Amino acid sequence: MPLLVGYEVGRLAKTGKNFWTIEPTVAFMYFGQKNDVEASFFGGVDFNTENPDPDYISGRRFISMGH
């Protein structure tokens, strides 16, 4: 039963992933009052720190959205 290793009655569940994420982002919005044009863009990159338990870095993720 490997899923029960370290389980203790009354102990709170661990909700974190045991690493930090730094996420610099850039956003742009345009609302044209004369031409009724509306546009937006959002972009960001996730940088994850090392998880010390398995000695593992989960990598980077690029996020991009537009409307």
PyRosetta script that sets phi, psi and omega in degrees:
from pyrosetta import init, pose_from_sequence

init()
pose = pose_from_sequence("MPLLVGYEVGRLAKTGKNFWTIEPTVAFMYFGQKNDVEASFFGGVDFNTENPDPDYISGRRFISMGH")
pose.set_psi(1, 71.1)
pose.set_omega(1, -177.3)
pose.set_phi(2, -65.2)
pose.set_psi(2, -23.0)
pose.set_omega(2, -179.2)
pose.set_phi(3, -69.8)
pose.set_psi(3, -19.5)
pose.set_omega(3, -177.5)
pose.set_phi(4, -97.0)
pose.set_psi(4, 4.0)
pose.set_omega(4, 179.7)
pose.set_phi(5, -64.3)
pose.set_psi(5, 129.4)
pose.set_omega(5, 179.0)
pose.set_phi(6, 81.3)
pose.set_psi(6, 4.4)
pose.set_omega(6, -179.9)
pose.set_phi(7, -76.8)
pose.set_psi(7, 134.3)
pose.set_omega(7, 175.4)
pose.set_phi(8, -134.2)
pose.set_psi(8, 133.9)
pose.set_omega(8, 177.8)
pose.set_phi(9, -62.0)
pose.set_psi(9, 134.0)
pose.set_omega(9, 178.7)
pose.set_phi(10, 87.1)
pose.set_psi(10, -9.8)
pose.set_omega(10, 179.2)
pose.set_phi(11, -81.7)
pose.set_psi(11, 137.7)
pose.set_omega(11, -179.9)
pose.set_phi(12, -69.2)
pose.set_psi(12, 147.6)
pose.set_omega(12, 178.0)
pose.set_phi(13, -71.2)
pose.set_psi(13, 147.2)
pose.set_omega(13, 178.0)
pose.set_phi(14, -85.4)
pose.set_psi(14, 115.2)
pose.set_omega(14, -176.5)
pose.set_phi(15, -98.1)
pose.set_psi(15, -13.2)
pose.set_omega(15, -178.3)
pose.set_phi(16, -85.2)
pose.set_psi(16, 170.0)
pose.set_omega(16, 178.8)
pose.set_phi(17, -102.0)
pose.set_psi(17, 2.3)
pose.set_omega(17, 176.4)
pose.set_phi(18, 69.3)
pose.set_psi(18, 26.9)
pose.set_omega(18, 171.0)
pose.set_phi(19, -153.4)
pose.set_psi(19, 160.7)
pose.set_omega(19, 178.5)
pose.set_phi(20, -99.5)
pose.set_psi(20, 151.9)
pose.set_omega(20, 174.6)
pose.set_phi(21, -122.7)
pose.set_psi(21, 127.6)
pose.set_omega(21, 174.4)
pose.set_phi(22, -103.8)
pose.set_psi(22, 128.5)
pose.set_omega(22, -174.2)
pose.set_phi(23, -131.8)
pose.set_psi(23, 86.1)
pose.set_omega(23, 172.9)
pose.set_phi(24, -71.2)
pose.set_psi(24, 137.6)
pose.set_omega(24, -176.8)
pose.set_phi(25, -133.7)
pose.set_psi(25, 158.4)
pose.set_omega(25, 175.4)
pose.set_phi(26, -134.2)
pose.set_psi(26, 137.0)
pose.set_omega(26, 178.4)
pose.set_phi(27, -135.6)
pose.set_psi(27, 146.6)
pose.set_omega(27, 178.7)
pose.set_phi(28, -139.8)
pose.set_psi(28, 133.6)
pose.set_omega(28, 176.5)
pose.set_phi(29, -133.1)
pose.set_psi(29, 141.6)
pose.set_omega(29, 178.3)
pose.set_phi(30, -133.3)
pose.set_psi(30, 126.7)
pose.set_omega(30, 175.2)
pose.set_phi(31, -123.1)
pose.set_psi(31, 106.6)
pose.set_omega(31, -179.6)
pose.set_phi(32, -84.3)
pose.set_psi(32, 113.5)
pose.set_omega(32, -179.1)
pose.set_phi(33, -76.0)
pose.set_psi(33, -29.0)
pose.set_omega(33, -178.1)
pose.set_phi(34, -89.2)
pose.set_psi(34, -32.7)
pose.set_omega(34, -174.9)
pose.set_phi(35, -111.7)
pose.set_psi(35, 5.4)
pose.set_omega(35, 178.5)
pose.set_phi(36, 55.0)
pose.set_psi(36, 31.4)
pose.set_omega(36, 176.3)
pose.set_phi(37, -95.5)
pose.set_psi(37, 135.2)
pose.set_omega(37, 179.2)
pose.set_phi(38, -129.8)
pose.set_psi(38, 127.7)
pose.set_omega(38, -179.2)
pose.set_phi(39, -145.1)
pose.set_psi(39, 147.7)
pose.set_omega(39, 176.6)
pose.set_phi(40, -147.8)
pose.set_psi(40, 152.5)
pose.set_omega(40, 177.5)
pose.set_phi(41, -143.2)
pose.set_psi(41, 140.5)
pose.set_omega(41, 176.8)
pose.set_phi(42, -135.8)
pose.set_psi(42, 131.4)
pose.set_omega(42, 177.5)
pose.set_phi(43, -141.3)
pose.set_psi(43, 145.8)
pose.set_omega(43, 179.6)
pose.set_phi(44, -161.6)
pose.set_psi(44, 165.1)
pose.set_omega(44, 178.1)
pose.set_phi(45, -132.8)
pose.set_psi(45, 133.5)
pose.set_omega(45, 175.1)
pose.set_phi(46, -95.6)
pose.set_psi(46, 126.9)
pose.set_omega(46, 173.1)
pose.set_phi(47, -114.8)
pose.set_psi(47, 117.7)
pose.set_omega(47, -179.1)
pose.set_phi(48, -98.1)
pose.set_psi(48, 140.7)
pose.set_omega(48, 175.7)
pose.set_phi(49, -82.5)
pose.set_psi(49, 173.6)
pose.set_omega(49, -178.3)
pose.set_phi(50, -73.4)
pose.set_psi(50, 136.9)
pose.set_omega(50, 172.8)
pose.set_phi(51, -86.1)
pose.set_psi(51, 112.9)
pose.set_omega(51, -173.1)
pose.set_phi(52, -69.9)
pose.set_psi(52, -21.1)
pose.set_omega(52, -178.7)
pose.set_phi(53, -65.6)
pose.set_psi(53, -58.0)
pose.set_omega(53, 178.7)
pose.set_phi(54, -95.4)
pose.set_psi(54, 5.0)
pose.set_omega(54, -176.8)
pose.set_phi(55, 58.6)
pose.set_psi(55, 52.6)
pose.set_omega(55, -171.6)
pose.set_phi(56, -133.3)
pose.set_psi(56, 136.2)
pose.set_omega(56, 172.1)
pose.set_phi(57, -106.9)
pose.set_psi(57, 124.8)
pose.set_omega(57, -172.0)
pose.set_phi(58, -80.1)
pose.set_psi(58, -6.8)
pose.set_omega(58, 173.5)
pose.set_phi(59, 104.2)
pose.set_psi(59, -170.2)
pose.set_omega(59, -178.0)
pose.set_phi(60, -116.5)
pose.set_psi(60, 158.2)
pose.set_omega(60, 179.1)
pose.set_phi(61, -140.3)
pose.set_psi(61, 132.0)
pose.set_omega(61, 176.6)
pose.set_phi(62, -100.2)
pose.set_psi(62, 133.4)
pose.set_omega(62, -179.0)
pose.set_phi(63, -122.4)
pose.set_psi(63, 132.2)
pose.set_omega(63, 179.0)
pose.set_phi(64, -143.6)
pose.set_psi(64, 131.1)
pose.set_omega(64, 177.3)
pose.set_phi(65, -139.4)
pose.set_psi(65, 146.3)
pose.set_omega(65, 177.3)
pose.set_phi(66, -146.3)
pose.set_psi(66, 157.3)
pose.set_omega(66, 179.7)
pose.set_phi(67, -146.0)
pose.dump_pdb("model.pdb")
